[in-house]
Structures are given as structure tokens and as C-alpha cells.
């Protein structure tokens, strides 16, 4: 039987099962900053469940813990450090404004 007439088969590749990002001993809490910081992007956004490989219940608990940490100022709402670093000052017009008609 040649390759073109062979029935479709999935390849029998072995796949390695990834370990869950949260162990059984890890407590999901707003005070556990080492755990919470793994689930936040560079900009300070909460990463999605698909990216984190969490269960629905774990993702809900992580989201609540991140929001509690933000409210208690343990964690910033935004992480825009580059926004405040200006290389040169921008001159502003200080005269009276005129409207274009």
C-alpha cells in the first residue's frame, strides 16, 4: 500500500505531561507574592488561564488574590515604568490659546 492510499493515522508521538504550576502545598493568598507574581505579565496584567495552565477554580482564586493585593497596595495596578522615564523635556506653549474656526 503506498502512502497516498493509506488511511489517515495520527502520529504516535509521546508527549511529556507538564507539571501543574501550582503545587498541592502552595496556598493561593494575596500575601504569597512569589506565587502571584508568576501569573502577571510584564505590564501588570493577569495572564489567561490557557497561558497559566490552571484549572478554573485555581484561576478564580489567583484573580481574587491579585485584585486583593492590588487594593492593599502590595502589587501595582499598572507596571508602566517606561512611561515615566523621559529622555528629553517637551516644550509647551504658555501663551493664550486661539481657536481655529
N, CA and C atoms as an extended XYZ file, in Angstrom:
303
Properties=species:S:1:pos:R:3:atomname:S:1:resname:S:1:resid:I:1 pbc="F F F"
N         0.853       -1.177        0.000 N   UNK     1
C         0.000        0.000        0.000 CA  UNK     1
C         0.896        1.236        0.000 C   UNK     1
N         0.699        2.127       -0.967 N   UNK     2
C         1.542        3.324       -0.996 CA  UNK     2
C         0.993        4.397       -0.051 C   UNK     2
N         1.784        5.446        0.105 N   UNK     3
C         1.455        6.464        1.106 CA  UNK     3
C         0.167        7.217        0.804 C   UNK     3
N        -0.164        7.420       -0.467 N   UNK     4
C        -1.350        8.202       -0.808 CA  UNK     4
C        -2.653        7.465       -0.492 C   UNK     4
N        -2.650        6.136       -0.475 N   UNK     5
C        -3.878        5.376       -0.247 CA  UNK     5
C        -3.976        4.817        1.171 C   UNK     5
N        -3.025        5.154        2.018 N   UNK     6
C        -3.041        4.681        3.393 CA  UNK     6
C        -4.083        5.460        4.202 C   UNK     6
N        -4.825        4.808        5.084 N   UNK     7
C        -5.803        5.556        5.888 CA  UNK     7
C        -5.094        6.532        6.838 C   UNK     7
N        -5.795        7.600        7.140 N   UNK     8
C        -5.224        8.655        7.981 CA  UNK     8
C        -5.001        8.140        9.403 C   UNK     8
N        -3.790        8.325        9.898 N   UNK     9
C        -3.467        7.946       11.269 CA  UNK     9
C        -2.758        9.102       11.952 C   UNK     9
N        -3.058        9.252       13.203 N   UNK    10
C        -2.330       10.251       13.978 CA  UNK    10
C        -0.949        9.689       14.293 C   UNK    10
N         0.003       10.584       14.349 N   UNK    11
C         1.339       10.134       14.691 CA  UNK    11
C         1.373        9.726       16.163 C   UNK    11
N         2.147        8.719       16.460 N   UNK    12
C         2.206        8.213       17.825 CA  UNK    12
C         3.394        8.840       18.547 C   UNK    12
N         3.353       10.162       18.616 N   UNK    13
C         4.414       10.852       19.338 CA  UNK    13
C         4.121       10.778       20.822 C   UNK    13
N         5.158       10.573       21.574 N   UNK    14
C         4.967       10.612       23.019 CA  UNK    14
C         5.053       12.065       23.460 C   UNK    14
N         4.179       12.455       24.324 N   UNK    15
C         4.208       13.824       24.815 CA  UNK    15
C         4.451       13.804       26.308 C   UNK    15
N         5.196       14.791       26.734 N   UNK    16
C         5.504       14.885       28.150 CA  UNK    16
C         4.438       15.725       28.827 C   UNK    16
N         3.852       15.199       29.848 N   UNK    17
C         2.813       15.924       30.558 CA  UNK    17
C         3.469       16.999       31.419 C   UNK    17
N         3.005       18.227       31.267 N   UNK    18
C         3.586       19.321       32.022 CA  UNK    18
C         3.096       19.292       33.457 C   UNK    18
N         3.981       19.673       34.342 N   UNK    19
C         3.606       19.730       35.746 CA  UNK    19
C         2.716       20.942       35.991 C   UNK    19
N         1.765       20.847       36.888 N   UNK    20
C         0.912       21.997       37.176 CA  UNK    20
C         1.728       23.112       37.819 C   UNK    20
N         1.436       24.381       37.469 N   UNK    21
C         2.217       25.490       38.005 CA  UNK    21
C         2.005       25.730       39.496 C   UNK    21
N         0.898       25.243       40.050 N   UNK    22
C         0.634       25.392       41.475 CA  UNK    22
C         0.667       24.015       42.111 C   UNK    22
N         1.564       23.846       43.060 N   UNK    23
C         1.682       22.567       43.739 CA  UNK    23
C         0.591       22.411       44.785 C   UNK    23
N         0.502       21.213       45.333 N   UNK    24
C        -0.545       20.957       46.325 CA  UNK    24
C        -0.270       21.713       47.627 C   UNK    24
N         0.997       22.018       47.915 N   UNK    25
C         1.330       22.717       49.152 CA  UNK    25
C         1.246       24.224       49.045 C   UNK    25
N         1.158       24.762       47.820 N   UNK    26
C         1.095       26.219       47.633 CA  UNK    26
C        -0.277       26.736       48.033 C   UNK    26
N        -0.273       27.773       48.837 N   UNK    27
C        -1.526       28.381       49.262 CA  UNK    27
C        -1.764       29.627       48.417 C   UNK    27
N        -2.923       29.710       47.760 N   UNK    28
C        -3.263       30.861       46.933 CA  UNK    28
C        -3.804       31.932       47.862 C   UNK    28
N        -2.986       32.973       48.077 N   UNK    29
C        -3.329       34.018       49.021 CA  UNK    29
C        -2.719       35.324       48.535 C   UNK    29
N        -3.315       36.447       48.910 N   UNK    30
C        -2.814       37.747       48.466 CA  UNK    30
C        -1.452       38.068       49.076 C   UNK    30
N        -1.065       37.394       50.144 N   UNK    31
C         0.232       37.633       50.776 CA  UNK    31
C         1.356       36.824       50.142 C   UNK    31
N         1.016       35.807       49.367 N   UNK    32
C         2.010       34.942       48.735 CA  UNK    32
C         2.467       35.590       47.418 C   UNK    32
N         3.356       36.584       47.527 N   UNK    33
C         3.751       37.368       46.354 CA  UNK    33
C         4.592       36.565       45.372 C   UNK    33
N         5.350       35.607       45.844 N   UNK    34
C         6.162       34.809       44.928 CA  UNK    34
C         5.279       33.970       44.002 C   UNK    34
N         4.158       33.519       44.510 N   UNK    35
C         3.218       32.746       43.692 CA  UNK    35
C         2.438       33.659       42.756 C   UNK    35
N         1.931       34.765       43.286 N   UNK    36
C         1.096       35.677       42.498 CA  UNK    36
C         1.869       36.287       41.335 C   UNK    36
N         3.133       36.627       41.565 N   UNK    37
C         3.911       37.313       40.521 CA  UNK    37
C         4.164       36.425       39.307 C   UNK    37
N         4.024       35.115       39.447 N   UNK    38
C         4.189       34.216       38.291 CA  UNK    38
C         3.033       34.314       37.299 C   UNK    38
N         1.898       34.849       37.748 N   UNK    39
C         0.699       34.866       36.907 CA  UNK    39
C         0.354       36.274       36.431 C   UNK    39
N         1.338       37.174       36.431 N   UNK    40
C         1.141       38.549       35.987 CA  UNK    40
C         2.130       38.832       34.870 C   UNK    40
N         1.672       39.535       33.833 N   UNK    41
C         2.538       39.859       32.709 CA  UNK    41
C         3.474       41.016       33.064 C   UNK    41
N         4.328       41.387       32.120 N   UNK    42
C         5.262       42.496       32.319 CA  UNK    42
C         4.530       43.814       32.551 C   UNK    42
N         3.378       43.987       31.907 N   UNK    43
C         2.608       45.219       32.062 CA  UNK    43
C         1.763       45.225       33.324 C   UNK    43
N         1.696       44.113       34.027 N   UNK    44
C         0.888       44.029       35.235 CA  UNK    44
C        -0.481       43.431       34.997 C   UNK    44
N        -0.696       42.859       33.823 N   UNK    45
C        -1.989       42.240       33.521 CA  UNK    45
C        -2.020       40.809       34.034 C   UNK    45
N        -3.222       40.352       34.380 N   UNK    46
C        -3.407       38.965       34.814 CA  UNK    46
C        -3.388       38.091       33.561 C   UNK    46
N        -2.533       37.072       33.562 N   UNK    47
C        -2.440       36.181       32.411 CA  UNK    47
C        -3.645       35.254       32.344 C   UNK    47
N        -3.974       34.821       31.140 N   UNK    48
C        -5.162       33.991       30.951 CA  UNK    48
C        -4.941       32.578       31.480 C   UNK    48
N        -6.026       31.887       31.624 N   UNK    49
C        -5.995       30.523       32.149 CA  UNK    49
C        -5.256       29.580       31.204 C   UNK    49
N        -5.407       29.814       29.932 N   UNK    50
C        -4.754       28.972       28.937 CA  UNK    50
C        -3.233       29.126       29.004 C   UNK    50
N        -2.774       30.350       29.224 N   UNK    51
C        -1.339       30.602       29.326 CA  UNK    51
C        -0.794       30.029       30.631 C   UNK    51
N        -1.554       30.191       31.714 N   UNK    52
C        -1.112       29.744       33.029 CA  UNK    52
C        -1.203       28.243       33.230 C   UNK    52
N        -2.039       27.554       32.428 N   UNK    53
C        -2.322       26.124       32.587 CA  UNK    53
C        -2.905       25.832       33.974 C   UNK    53
N        -3.900       26.623       34.360 N   UNK    54
C        -4.563       26.445       35.647 CA  UNK    54
C        -5.960       25.878       35.442 C   UNK    54
N        -6.505       25.311       36.493 N   UNK    55
C        -7.902       24.903       36.455 CA  UNK    55
C        -8.756       26.155       36.649 C   UNK    55
N       -10.042       26.021       36.407 N   UNK    56
C       -10.944       27.160       36.535 CA  UNK    56
C       -10.967       27.693       37.965 C   UNK    56
N       -11.015       26.788       38.912 N   UNK    57
C       -11.052       27.190       40.320 CA  UNK    57
C        -9.754       27.891       40.729 C   UNK    57
N        -8.621       27.360       40.283 N   UNK    58
C        -7.333       27.981       40.596 CA  UNK    58
C        -7.228       29.376       39.979 C   UNK    58
N        -7.699       29.524       38.731 N   UNK    59
C        -7.631       30.826       38.068 CA  UNK    59
C        -8.491       31.853       38.800 C   UNK    59
N        -9.672       31.440       39.251 N   UNK    60
C       -10.524       32.350       40.018 CA  UNK    60
C        -9.844       32.791       41.302 C   UNK    60
N        -9.239       31.846       42.021 N   UNK    61
C        -8.565       32.172       43.271 CA  UNK    61
C        -7.350       33.076       43.042 C   UNK    61
N        -6.600       32.820       41.975 N   UNK    62
C        -5.444       33.664       41.644 CA  UNK    62
C        -5.913       35.073       41.314 C   UNK    62
N        -6.980       35.191       40.529 N   UNK    63
C        -7.508       36.509       40.155 CA  UNK    63
C        -7.953       37.291       41.384 C   UNK    63
N        -8.649       36.633       42.287 N   UNK    64
C        -9.097       37.301       43.514 CA  UNK    64
C        -7.903       37.732       44.359 C   UNK    64
N        -6.890       36.862       44.465 N   UNK    65
C        -5.700       37.188       45.255 CA  UNK    65
C        -4.944       38.364       44.657 C   UNK    65
N        -4.845       38.423       43.323 N   UNK    66
C        -4.156       39.539       42.659 CA  UNK    66
C        -4.911       40.840       42.894 C   UNK    66
N        -6.231       40.794       42.780 N   UNK    67
C        -7.030       42.005       42.992 CA  UNK    67
C        -6.950       42.476       44.440 C   UNK    67
N        -6.938       41.550       45.389 N   UNK    68
C        -6.793       41.940       46.794 CA  UNK    68
C        -5.425       42.564       47.046 C   UNK    68
N        -4.383       42.002       46.444 N   UNK    69
C        -3.034       42.539       46.623 CA  UNK    69
C        -2.921       43.927       46.004 C   UNK    69
N        -3.613       44.155       44.888 N   UNK    70
C        -3.604       45.484       44.268 CA  UNK    70
C        -4.300       46.507       45.153 C   UNK    70
N        -5.428       46.123       45.728 N   UNK    71
C        -6.183       47.043       46.583 CA  UNK    71
C        -5.387       47.392       47.836 C   UNK    71
N        -4.675       46.421       48.389 N   UNK    72
C        -3.886       46.656       49.595 CA  UNK    72
C        -2.504       47.237       49.286 C   UNK    72
N        -2.263       47.612       48.043 N   UNK    73
C        -1.019       48.240       47.577 CA  UNK    73
C         0.198       47.332       47.712 C   UNK    73
N        -0.005       46.050       47.757 N   UNK    74
C         1.123       45.119       47.724 CA  UNK    74
C         1.617       44.929       46.307 C   UNK    74
N         0.731       45.213       45.357 N   UNK    75
C         1.007       44.989       43.946 CA  UNK    75
C         0.501       46.197       43.173 C   UNK    75
N         1.258       46.708       42.193 N   UNK    76
C         0.767       47.866       41.439 CA  UNK    76
C        -0.338       47.468       40.456 C   UNK    76
N        -1.227       48.411       40.181 N   UNK    77
C        -2.265       48.158       39.174 CA  UNK    77
C        -1.646       48.097       37.789 C   UNK    77
N        -0.730       49.015       37.514 N   UNK    78
C        -0.022       49.046       36.237 CA  UNK    78
C         1.467       49.009       36.502 C   UNK    78
N         2.198       48.461       35.574 N   UNK    79
C         3.642       48.429       35.693 CA  UNK    79
C         4.230       49.169       34.499 C   UNK    79
N         4.007       50.477       34.431 N   UNK    80
C         4.479       51.291       33.316 CA  UNK    80
C         5.664       52.143       33.752 C   UNK    80
N         6.798       51.513       34.016 N   UNK    81
C         7.974       52.263       34.437 CA  UNK    81
C         8.543       53.086       33.297 C   UNK    81
N         8.416       52.600       32.056 N   UNK    82
C         8.965       53.318       30.912 CA  UNK    82
C         8.184       54.589       30.615 C   UNK    82
N         6.942       54.645       31.034 N   UNK    83
C         6.101       55.801       30.770 CA  UNK    83
C         6.634       57.034       31.488 C   UNK    83
N         7.192       56.866       32.673 N   UNK    84
C         7.641       57.995       33.461 CA  UNK    84
C         9.072       58.412       33.162 C   UNK    84
N         9.808       57.599       32.442 N   UNK    85
C        11.179       57.945       32.101 CA  UNK    85
C        11.181       58.715       30.782 C   UNK    85
N        11.444       59.997       30.851 N   UNK    86
C        11.525       60.805       29.647 CA  UNK    86
C        12.973       61.173       29.402 C   UNK    86
N        13.400       61.056       28.168 N   UNK    87
C        14.785       61.371       27.860 CA  UNK    87
C        14.988       62.877       27.699 C   UNK    87
N        14.019       63.551       27.139 N   UNK    88
C        14.124       64.992       26.984 CA  UNK    88
C        12.775       65.635       27.282 C   UNK    88
N        12.809       66.840       27.784 N   UNK    89
C        11.561       67.510       28.135 CA  UNK    89
C        10.891       68.060       26.879 C   UNK    89
N         9.582       68.073       26.897 N   UNK    90
C         8.805       68.569       25.760 CA  UNK    90
C         8.389       70.003       26.071 C   UNK    90
N         8.802       70.969       25.216 N   UNK    91
C         8.398       72.360       25.485 CA  UNK    91
C         6.911       72.542       25.242 C   UNK    91
N         6.265       73.321       26.104 N   UNK    92
C         4.835       73.580       25.972 CA  UNK    92
C         4.609       75.057       25.719 C   UNK    92
N         3.594       75.322       24.972 N   UNK    93
C         3.230       76.707       24.695 CA  UNK    93
C         2.543       77.277       25.922 C   UNK    93
N         2.997       78.447       26.409 N   UNK    94
C         2.421       79.028       27.605 CA  UNK    94
C         1.534       80.213       27.285 C   UNK    94
N         1.457       80.609       26.030 N   UNK    95
C         0.645       81.758       25.632 CA  UNK    95
C        -0.837       81.441       25.606 C   UNK    95
N        -1.670       82.457       25.324 N   UNK    96
C        -3.118       82.203       25.259 CA  UNK    96
C        -3.464       81.300       24.075 C   UNK    96
N        -4.462       80.495       24.285 N   UNK    97
C        -4.875       79.571       23.231 CA  UNK    97
C        -5.813       80.278       22.263 C   UNK    97
N        -5.664       79.964       21.018 N   UNK    98
C        -6.565       80.515       19.992 CA  UNK    98
C        -7.307       79.353       19.369 C   UNK    98
N        -8.580       79.603       19.107 N   UNK    99
C        -9.396       78.567       18.485 CA  UNK    99
C        -9.346       78.715       16.975 C   UNK    99
N        -9.301       77.584       16.300 N   UNK   100
C        -9.371       77.603       14.845 CA  UNK   100
C       -10.826       77.522       14.421 C   UNK   100
N       -11.249       78.482       13.583 N   UNK   101
C       -12.647       78.463       13.140 CA  UNK   101
C       -12.745       78.105       11.674 C   UNK   101
